[in-house]
Amino acid sequence: MPPKSPRKTQMRSQREPRSPSRPDFQDPDFNVLCETLKISNNVRDKAWKTYEKIFSSGYMMREATKKTELLGLCLYIASVDCEEMTFTFTELLKTLTLSVSRCFRLLREMDINMDVLSNKVDNAISKLKKKYETMCLLYQKFQRTFEIIFEEQHNTLASVDTASILKGTWITFLLARGKILQMDDDLVISCQLLLCVLDYFIKLSPPSVLKEPYKSALNALSVNTPPRSSRRSQNRNTRSSPQSETDIKVLEILCKENHCPMDEVKNVYCTSFVDFLASAGISSSEGFPKVESISQQYEELYHKYKDLDARLFLENEETLKADVQDSLDLERTPRKDESEEVSIVPPQTPFRAAMNTIHQLTVTLNSASDNPSDKLNSYFNNCTVNPKTKVTERVEHFGHVFKEKFASSVGQACAEIGYKRYKLGVRLYYRVMEAILKTEEERLSVHNFSKLLNNDIFHMCLLACAVEVVIDSYTRNTAQAYFSSRTNLSFPWILRVFEIKAFDFYKVIECFIKAEPSLTSDMIKYLERCEHQIMESLAWQSDSPLFDLIRQTREREGLVDHPELVSTLQQPVQHNHTAADLYLSPSRSSHQCPVTSVRTSSVTNGQVSPSQPVQQKSTSLSLFYKKVYLLAYKRLSSLCSSLLSDHPELEQVIWTLLQHTLQHEYELMRDRHLDQIMMCSMYGICKAKNIDLRFKTIVTAYKGLTNTNQETFKHVLIRDGQHDSIIVFYNLVFMQKLKSHILQYGSARHPTLSPIPHIPRSPYRFGNSPKVPGNIYVSPLKTPYKTTDGLLSPSKMTPKTSFLISLGETFRSPDRFQKINQMLNSCERPIKRCADTGAAPKPLKKLRFDTDGQDEADGSKHISEESKFHQKLAEMTSTRTRMQKQKLEESLESPQKEEK
């Protein structure tokens, strides 16, 4: 059953004679590269072993790969692994005459075919790739903006050469960015910093080289300021002060032309750029900065980080060119003007897309307050214990914490920028909290939310989620089609800042999305991805409260199995849970012995009081497991469709093993990833069924799934902090734990298969879409035909067609709107029928904080004994029918031998 270990290259080299054409350690090309790049002996040995491994596989024999390219990439891989970089990435590219794009592509091909990249190398390449792509975007932005500001140079005898201004501006920007920002892929702050540099150079330029409106702004500025000669005689430090009101005119124009918030750019100028000028020894009293001086300072930064020399963009360096022309521009989008004529607008650049996202967020929060609103204060006052003081103190405390952590991750000069973003998050926090309480008040007719509002974990998670939304709005660098939007601040960074557990944070995501209607579809998808990360691995870390909750639930309910029954898998996931349901559902027993029942609660004068006994269980745990099952099955189904299309019957068998492991052997998930258990389950079942499917094949297909990371299968916990590949994990841990259970699936009388989970439509993606009652449908445009007035219309209406509207076609008369309104008004909204009666469900009147959070119809009545009997009888009948069907199928199957 264990997979065969791959044959070691070293052993093969000992057994096989060396080919005469095969290069040895004295290969001249390899030695020349080592001498040129100043490679140490340690790196040289490791690089040669990597090269031998690739050579023995025949990979280097591909015609598209040159020998020197392969040798150079092996040296880069070894240097990163050994942490002995004696050369920069640009020096490597120039030595190999290799472009950045081709280099990244070859490294990826090597990893796919040979699996030679460690996690350290993979992370280094990913970081370098993001920096390169961000710099490409920034240089494109710089070129476009510079051409709009400065006149094209025609007079070679002019006192100022615009080419020298362009060079000085770009290198000054590179130096400022390198000194201010630690996070290389932050596009927003980088672009705001670029505007500050442009503003500085515009004010030093003569008006004759400027275009309008910058020329007029500079002329107006010169009227209100001393002549240039007198300014040069001023003290150097006086010109490094924040801009006065008369100085911001140029910056205002730059912000308006580039769709950038003026207050944010001014904040970057005052808190970061001014200090940079002083630290770099740059003063406007001396005129334009000396290119030699700033270039030398940038040279030091470039060699410090051993990465790309971005000055080469000015020289149109071949190594920095992208393979695909205009690959970083978005397609043109059509827009209709008032005359209904289609016009073409300029492409939406990644920077403008980011600014649009930020603009939408700030517009939403402009009306919000930095403090609790009157309505929110009224909720606080209605509580038995007023939480306002703790809420405001908590907000102030984490403001200082966030400011410090942000500066550590992005750059110390960006502390105030981080605090500004935190304040936006606080506004969103108060806004969403008020919306949650309003919804609960309307739904439950409850005014006292003392338990929820005095729950510290709820507040910390809600505040963290609000700040995370703001962070992602600012750090979503470009359209995600170009490269990953992950940055140093990406989730789960926020969990470390607020010192909260991922399992607690997961509880707030769903109610946050429901409470904030202004969230864009991209933001909803991002929060959904955060939820997936939690369910995949973050909630299963050793210090997670999830394991204690599972254990306490078992003790409380006295169950041998997990409380989430398999029979519920076919039921759709309910998305009507509130924050109170998840944060205040029971997590521990009030008795030493297993508890089978507790009392519900009723609301009297806004307080929760005991009522009648019902079964107690954890809503947060139940919902979490349902979502984990759903996520696991979706990923498993994708993998099966690509690998086991010839054996569709195996999907449910593999799912049964996977579900069994999550339910009964959940300790295997501790400090591991859901996908690791999924791949091991697939391999184990295929071995039991004698189907030839190798782990390498599974891993290759797994790489094609969305949101995967090679660390998942390369860095798996074995025991006691020891990590190895997923094959080692399967042999030493997974198979040892589940061997007897896996072998049962190889026999004719295998265990009962688990039902396939019900896959609902995502509650997040279209949560804000209006639901239109009645027989109204939206369908694609069918084969068009020409009308008498020459307009395109859908196919001719059939006699059954009651009303047909083509989007984009004018209505021509107001009576068509009246017909639509009559149709909608005449439709009755569907009413969900209750069991045994046709009456509409009663409104919920009860907030059951002390039980499982499942609200009842009237708060006093419970399921009658007769209803319980009928429900139990139905379950028994269903079970008996399923067992009879299984016995029939087994009797029809012919005996078959399974190799175990």
N, C-alpha and C positions, 0 to 999 in steps of 0.2 A: 503493500500500500504506500509506503513512503516514496516520494519522487526520487529519481536518480540524481545524484549530485553531479554538477557539470564537471567535465574532465579538466584538470588543472593544466594550464599552459606550461608551467615549469616541468611537470612530470612528462608531458609530451615531448618537450625539448630534450629531456635526458634520454628518452627511448628512441627518438627519431634522429637519423643523421641530418646534419645541417646541409641545406641545399647550397650548391656552389654560388648561385645567384642571390642567395639570401644575405643581406647586409649583417655585419657583426658590430661589436661595440666600437670598432675602429672606423666605422662608416664616416667618410670625409664630410658629407653633408651635415650629419649630426654634430660632428666636432666643430664645424664652422659655426653652426647655429649656437652651440654652447659657448664658444668663445665670444661671439658677437653680443649675446645677451648676458654674458658673465654668469653662467649657470654654476652653482655649487655641485660638488660631487654627489651629495645626498639627492638632490633634485635630478641630477643626470642619471643616476642608477634607477630611480623610480620611473622616470620618463622612458628609459629604454625598455623596462619591463612592460610598461603599458604598450609601447610600440610593438614589441614582440607578440604580445597577446593579440593585437589587432592584425598584425602581419600573418600570424598562423591561421586566422579566420578567413583570410583572403579578402578582407575589406579594402586594403590599400590597392588591390589590383583593379579596382574600379577606375575606369579611364578618366572620370571627371575629377578625381582626387590626385593631386600631385604629391610626390614623396616628401618634399620639403614642407608642404602644408601640414601633412600628417605628423611629421616630426615636430614641427613648431607647436601644434596643438597639444601634443603629448607633453612637451615642456611646460606649456601653460597649465595643464591639468596637474602635473606634478608639483609645480611651484605653488599653486593655490593649496593643494593638499598638505604640503610641507610648511606652508606659511613662510616661504623664502622667495618673495618676489624681488628679483634683481633688475627687472625691466618693467616699463609701463605697457599698457595694452596697445597704445598707439605705436610704440617702438616695435612690438611684436608684429603688428599688421604691416608696418613699412618693411620690416625685414623679410616677411613672407610675401610681400606684394599682394596682400589679401584685403578685401573689403570687410567692413564690419558685418554687413548682412550675410555675406558668404561664410564668414567665420562662425556666426551663430548657427547658421544652417548646418554646417559640417559638424559642429559639436553636438547638435541635436541628433543628426543621423548616426554619429558614433555611439551616442547613448542608447538609441533605439536598437541598433544592431549588435552592440557589444556590451552595453550596460557598464561603461567604464567611468561614469561620472559619479562621484560621491555626493552626499548631501551638501557638503561644504562647497564643492565646485559648482553644483547646480544652483545654489543660492547666490554665489558670486556672479555667475553668468546672468541670472535673472535680474539682479540688481544693476549690473552693467548694461544690460539690454534696455531696462527701463530708463536709465540715465541717458543713454544714447537717443532713444526715441523722444524723450522729453526735450533734449537739446535740439533735435531736429525741428520740433514744433516751435521752440523758442527762437531759433534762428530764422525760421520762416516768418514768424511774427515780427521779429526785429527788421527784416528786410522790407516787409510790406509797410510797416510804420515809418521807417526811415525815408522811404521813397515818397510818402505822403507829406513829410515835414520838410525835406531839403530839396533844393533845386538841383537839377542835373548839371554837373560841371561842364561848361563849354569853354570858358576863358582860362587857359593854362597860366596866365599871368596874374590871376587873382591872388589876393593876399592869403586867403584861406582855401585849402583844398578839401572838398567834401569827402574825398576818399580817405583822407587822414582823419576827418571827423568820424566817419563810419568805423574805421579801425579802432580809434581811441574809445568810442562809445561802446563797442562790443566787448573789447578787452576789459574796460572798466566794469561793465556789467558782469562779466565772468568772474572778476576778482571780488566784486561785491557779493555775488551769489555764493561764491566759495567760502567767504569769510562769515557771512550772515547765516546761511542755511546749512544745516547738517543733513537735512532730508533732500536728496538730490532730485527727487521726482515731484516736488510740490510745484505745480504749474501756476497756481493762483498767486502765491506770494512772489514767485519768480517774475511773473508778468507785471505785477504791481511794482516790483523793484526795478524792472526795465523802464517803466514810465518815469520813475524817479531819476534814473540815469539820463534819460532823454531830456527831461526837464532841465537838468543841470547843464547839459551840453547845449541846449537851445539858448539858454541865457548867456552862455559864453560866446555864441556865434554872432557874426555880423548879420544884420537884417537882410543884406543882399543875397545871402545863400538860403533864405527861408521862404517857404510858400505861405500863402494865407491859409488860415487866420493867425498863424504863428508870428508872421512878420508884424502884423498890427499889434498883437499882444506884447511883443518885445519892444516895439516903439513906444507903446503906452507905459510900459514898465520903465523905460529909460528916462521918461519925463519925470517920474516920481522918485528916481534914485540918482545919486551922484554920478558924474561922468566916470568912464571906465578907468581913466588915469588916477582919479582920486580913490577909487575903490581898491586899486592895486596897492596904494600906500597904507591902507588900513591894516590893522593887526590881523594875522592869519586866523586866529580863533574867532574873531567877530563874525566872519562869514560862515561859520559852521553852526550858527544858531538856527532854531526852527524858523520856517518861513513866516514872514509877516503877511498881513492881509493883502498888501499890494503885490506880493510875490507869487500868489497862488493862481494868478490868471492863466498862465501857461499850463500849469498842472490841471486846472479845471478843463481846459480845452482838450488836453490829452485824455483825461478820464471820460469826457463826453464822446470823443471820437472812438474810443476803444471800449465803450459800454462798461466802464469800471466805476464802482462807487467811490466818490471823491473822499468821503470821510475815511475809508479804509486805506486808500493810497496815501493820504496825508498822514495817517497814523504810522504807516510804514516809513514814510520820509522822516518824521520827527523822532520815532523810537529806534529806528535801525539805520537808515541811510546816513543821517548826520553823523552818527558815531563811527560809521565805516569810513567816511571821508577823513575824519580826524585820525583814525588808526592807520590809514593808508598814506597819510601825509599829503593829502590832496587839498588844495586851497584854490578858490576861484580868483584870488588876488594875483595868482601867478599865471592866469590864463588857462588854456587847455592842459589837462594832465599830460605829462611826458609819457609817450607810449613805451619808451624803453624801460622806464621805472615800473609802471604798472604791469608790463609784460613780464618783467623779472619776478615781481611778487606773485603773479599767477603761475609762473614756472615752478616756484617752490611748492605751491598748493598741488599742482598737477603731479609732480614727482612724489609728493607725500601720499596721495591716494592711488597712485599707480594705474590710473585709468586713461580716459580719453583726453587728448589735447583739443579742446573746442575752438582754439584759435584757428585751426585748420579749415573751419567752415568758411573763413574769409578767403582762403586760397582755393576753394572748390576742390579740396583734396579728394583724390580718387578713393582712398580708404574709407571715407565717411559718406560716400554716396549710397543711396538706397537702391535696391534692385528694381523696384517698381516705380514708375513715374507717377508723381502726384498721389502716392499711396497714403499720405497723411491728410489729404483733403476730402471733405465729405461731398457727396453728390449734390448737384444743384436741386433745389426744391421749388416746385411751382407755388405761386401765390396769386390769389385773385384780388384784383383791386375793385374799386367801386363800379367800374364800367363792365365788370364781369369778363374782362379780357385777361387771359393767362399771361403773366409776365415772369421773367426769370430773375431771381434775386441772387446775390452773391452767395457762394457756398458758406455754410455755417461752420466756421473754424472751431476746433476743439476749445480754444480759449473763450470764444463767444458762447459756446454751449455751456461751459462752466459758469460764465457770468450770468447767463439766463437762469441757470439753476439757483445761483446765489441770489439773484434779483427776486425770483419768485419767493424764496424763503424770507428775505428781508421785508418784502411787501406784506407777507402774511403776518410777520411778527412786529411790524411797525406800530400796529394798534394795540399790541400787548404791552404789559407793564413789567418792570423789573421786580415788582413786589406783588403780593397776592391782591387780586381784585376785590371789590366790595362783596361780590357774590361768593368768592372763595372764603373771604373772612367770615361771612355768615355761616358757611359750613363749619368753619373752625369753632365759631361761637356756640354752635348747636351740640358740639361734642361734650361728653361728660368730662373729659380732660382736654382742654384746649391745646392743640398741637402747634399753634402758630410760632411760639418762641423756638421750639426745637426745629421747626421747618426752616425758619430764617437763619438760625445759627448754623444749621447743617449746610445750607446754601453758601453761606459766607466761608465756612471752613473749607469746603471742597473747591471753592473759587481759588483759594491760595494753593491748594494741592494741585489743582489742574494747571494753574499758571506755571508752577515749578516743573511739573512733568512734561508739559508742552514744550517749555524751553529746553529741557534736557533732550527731547526727541528731535525737535526741529532746529533749534539754535537759541543760544542765550539772548541774542538780540531780538528774538521774536516773542518774548514773554508777554508783552502788552498785547500783541496780536492775538495770542492764545486766550488771554483774559477777555478780550472783546468777543471772541467766538463763544466762550463759556457763558457770557451774559446773554447772548442770543439763545443758548440752550436753556438757560433759566427761564426766559420768557416762554419758551415752548413747553417747559415743564409745568409751569403754572397754568398755561392754557389747556394742556391735555388733562391735567388733574381736575380742573373745573369741568371739562366736558365729560369725564368719567363719572363724576359725582352727579352731574345733571341727569345723565342717562339712568343712573341707578335710582335717583329720586323719582323720575317719571315712571320707571318700570316697577318700582317696589313701594312707592309712597312712603319712603323712609327718609328722615331728616337727620338722624343721628348716625354718623359714620365714625364714631370714636375709635372703634377697634382698628379699622383700616387706616385711618389717618394718624394713628399713634403707632403704626407698624413701621419700624425703622427700615427694614429690608425693602418694603414696598416703595418708600420714598427714595431710597438710594438707587434702586433699579429704575424707577421712573425718571429720575433726574439723569442717570447715566444713559438711558435710551434717548432722551431728548438731546443731550449733548452729542451722542453718537450720530444722530440725524444731521446736526449742524456740521460735524467734522466731515462726514461723508459728502455733504454738499460742497464743501470747500476743497476736498482732496480727490474728488472724482476728476482726475486729470484730463482725460480726453474721452472721446467715444470709445466704449469698451471693445469695439471691434478691432482697435489697433493694438492695444496691449492691456495687460492686467491693471486694474485700478488700485491694487493693494499698495499701501504705503506704510511707513513706520507707525502711523496713527490708526491703521485699519484695525477692525475688530479682530481679536479680543483685547486690544490695548486698553480700551476703556474699562474693562473689568479689573485690570491691575491698578488703574488710577483710583477707582472707587473701592477697591478691595472687596468686591462682591463675587459670589460664586455664579458660574455659568448657569447652573440649574435654576437659581433664583431669578436670574436675568431673563431666562426664557419665558417665565410666567407673565412678564409685562408686555411682550412683543405683540401678541394678538390684540389685547385690549388697547394698546397704544395706536395700532393701525386703525382700529375701528373708531377711536375717539378723535382722530385728526384727519378731517376730510381733505386737507390741502396737500397731503403727501402725493408726490408724483408716482407714476407706475414704476419708474426706475428705483425710486426710494423704497417702495413697497417690496420690490424684488430683492433689494439689498438687505432689508430687514429679514425677509424670508430666508435669504442665504445665511444670515447670522444665526437664525433659528436652526438651520440645517447643521451648521458647524457645531452647535451645542449638542444636538442629538447624535451627531457622528462620533464626537470624541470629547469635547470639552466637559460635558456633564458626567463623563465616566472617569474623570481623573480621581486619584486616590483621596484627595481632600474634599471631594464633592459630597454634599449632603444627600445625594441620591441614594447611595448605598445604605446609609443609616435609615432613610425613609423606607426603602424596600424591606429591610430587616424589621423595623418597627411595625410596618403594616402586616407582615407575616405573623409577628407575635400578637398583634392586636386582634387580628381576624382568625388566628389559629389555623392558618392554611398551610398545607404542605407546598402547594404551588403558588405561583405569583398571583396576586389579586386580580390582575387583568386576564380574564378568562378568554380562552381561544375562541369561544363561540361569539364573542363580540367583534371579531375581526371583520365579519361581513357587514357589520353595522357601520353606517357612515360616521365620520368624526364630527361630533357636535361642536359648533363654533359659537355657542351662546354663553360660554363661561366668562365670568367677570373677574376683575382683579381680586375681589373679596373671595370668590370661590377658590382661587389658586393660592393666594397668600395666607388665607386663614383656614383652609381645610385642615383637618387633624393630621398631625404628623407623629404623634406618640400616644401610647395608652395611658390612661389615668389610673390603671390598676396593674398589679404585678402579674396577674393571670391574664390569659387572652380575653379580650373583650368582644362580646358578640353583639352588643347593642348599647346605644347611648340615647340621650334624649334630644329631640329637636329643639329649636328655639322659636319663640314667638316674640313679636315686637310690641312692647307696652310703653307708651310715652317715649318712643324712640330708643328703648333699651331692649336688650336681648335677654329673654327669660326662658327657663326650661319648659318643655311641653311633653309630648309623648315619645316613647322609645322607638328608634328605628336603627337599621344597620349603619355602621360607621365605616367610612373608607376615605382614602385620600383622593380628592379630585385631581390635584396637580399630578400625582403619580399615574393615575388612570389615563388622563389625557396625554401625558408625556409618552407612555408606552404605545398608545394608539398611533401617535404621530411617528414614533420611531419605527413601528412595524410598517407603516405606510411608506416612509422614506426608504427603508431597507428593501421592500418588495419592488418599488419603482426602479431602484438601481440594479437589483438582481434581474428583473425582467429585461432591462436594456442589455445586460451582459449575456443573458441566455439567448436573446434574439440574434446576437452576432456570433455566438460560439456554438449553440446547440439547436440551430434551426432544424436539423435532421432528427432531433429527439425532443419534440415539444413536450412530451409527457414528463420529462425530467424537471421541468421548471417548478412544478408543485412539490415534487419530492425534495428538491434542494431548499425550497422555501420552508418546508416542514422542518428540516434539520436546522436551518437558520433561526426559525422562530422558536424551536425547542431550546437552542443554545441561549438565546436572549432571555427566555423565560426561566429556564431551570439552571443554566450555567452562566448567569450574568456576571459572575466574578471574572470570567474570561475577558470581559470588556474593560476591566480596570486598567487605566492608563494605556488603553489600546483604541483602535479605530473600528467603526462599524464595518467598513469595507474589508478589513482584514478577516473578520469572521465570515463575511459573505464569500470572499474568494476561497477560503479554506473549506467552507461548506460545499461549494461547487466542485472543488477538486476531490473532496472525500466521497461524494455521491458518485462522481464519474468513475473513481477507482472501484467502488463497491459494485457498480453496474458494468464493469469491464469496458468502459468507453475510454478511448485513448485521447486524453486531454491533458496537456502538460501545463505546469505552472507558468512557464514562459509565455505560452499562448494566452493564458488567462490574463497575465500582467500586461501583455501587449494590447489586448482588447480593452483592458481597464484604463489604460492611458487615454483611450479615445473618449471616455466618458467625460462629462462636464465637471469642472471643479475638482479635479484630481491632482494629487501631488505624489511624486515618486518616493517621497519619504514614507508614504503609507506602506509600501511593500519593501522598501530597503531598510527601514529602521523600525523594527517591531520589537516590543519588549518581550524578552524571554523569561528572565527571572532576576530579581535583586538588582535592578538597574542595568542589567546586561541586555544589549540590543543586537539583533542580527536580521537577516532577510526573512521574508515571509515563509520560505521553504523550511528554514530552521525552526521557525515558530510552529509550523504545521507538524513537523516530525516530533519535536520535543515537548510541545504543550498541547496543541489542539487535538491531535490524534490520540495522545495518551489519555486525555480526559474523556474523549467521546468515541473511542475505538469500538467498544461493544455496541454502542447505539448505532454507529454508522454501519456496522456489519449487518444489522437487522434489515437495512434497505436492500441488501443484495439477495435476500430470500423472497420466496413468493408471498409469504405472510409477513409483509413489512408493516410497520406501525401505521396507524390511521393518519392519513394526510391532513394537514391543517388547511382550513379554507383560505382561499385567496382574499386578501383584504379588499374592502370596498374602496375604490379610488374615486373620490369626489373631485369636482372642479375646485381649483385653488380658491379658498375664501378670501385671499388677499388681492389677487391680481385684478379681479373685477369687482372688488367689494363696494366701490362707489358708483357702479353703473346703475342707472335707473331701470326699474322693472316696469314694463308697459303691459297692462292687462288687456285681455281681448285677443282676437285673432289678427295680430299685427306681427309681421315677420320682416326680417331684413335678409335679402338674398342677393347673390351676385348678378350683375347685369348680363342678361342673356343676349342672344344674337340680335344686334340692332338693325333697325331699318330707318329709312328716311321719311320724315313727315312732310306735309305740304310746305311747311316753312323752312325745311332744310335741316331741322334739328334731329339729333340722334335720340331715339327713345327705345325702351325695352320692347320685347316681343309683344305682339298684339294680345290684348286681353282675351281670356277665355270667358265663356258665359258664367263660370263660377267665380271669376275675379270680381271682388266687391269694390276694391279701390287700389290703385297702384300709383306709386310715386317714385320717380327716378331722382336720386340725390344729384344735385347740380343742375337740374332742370327747373326753370322758373314756373311758379304756380299760376301766374297771369291773372287770377281773380281771387278775391278774398273768400268767396264761398267754398273754395277747396279747403281752406283752413277751418271753416265752420263744420264741414263734413268730418274732418279729423277729430275735432273737439266733440262732436255729437257721438262719434263712434267710441271715443274713450269714456265719455260720461255715461254711456248706456251700458258699459261693461261692468259687471259686478266683480269685485276683487275676490279671488278664490279664498274660501275659508277652510282651514284645516279641520277635518272632522275628528271629534273625540271618540274614544272607544265606546261602543254600544249606543251612542247617541249621535244625533246630527247637530248638536249645539256647538257653538263656537267656544273655544277654550276661555276659561276665566282669566282675567288679568292676574299676574303674580303679585301677591301681597306680602311676601315674607322674605327676609334676608337671613338665611340660615348660616351665620358665621361659624357656629360651633359644630356643624356636621359636615356633610360632604359637599355642600354648596349646590346641591341639586334642588332648585326651588320647586315648591309644590303649588298646586292650583289655588287653593284658598288659605293655606297656612294652618289649617286645623284638621282637615280630613286626610286620611291615609288610605292606602289600598286595603279594601275589605278582604276578609279571610276567603270569601268565595272567589274573588278575583285572583287571589294568590293561588288558590287551588286550580282554577282553570289555566293559569299561566304555567304552573308546574306540570299539569297534565299535557299541555301542548309541547313542552320541552321533552317530556318522556316519550311522547309519540314520535317526535322528530328524530330522537336518538335511536329508537327501535327501527324506524324505517331506514335510517342510514346504515345500521348494522346489518339488516337483512340484505340491502343492496350490495354491501361489501362482501358478504358471504357468497352471494350469487356470482359476483365477478371472480372471486377466487376459485370457485368450483369450475368455472369455464376455462380458466387458464391452464395450459399444459405445463407440467413440471419442467423446470429448466435449471441447469446447473450454473451456479455463479462462482466464479473464481474469487476467493477471498484473500 
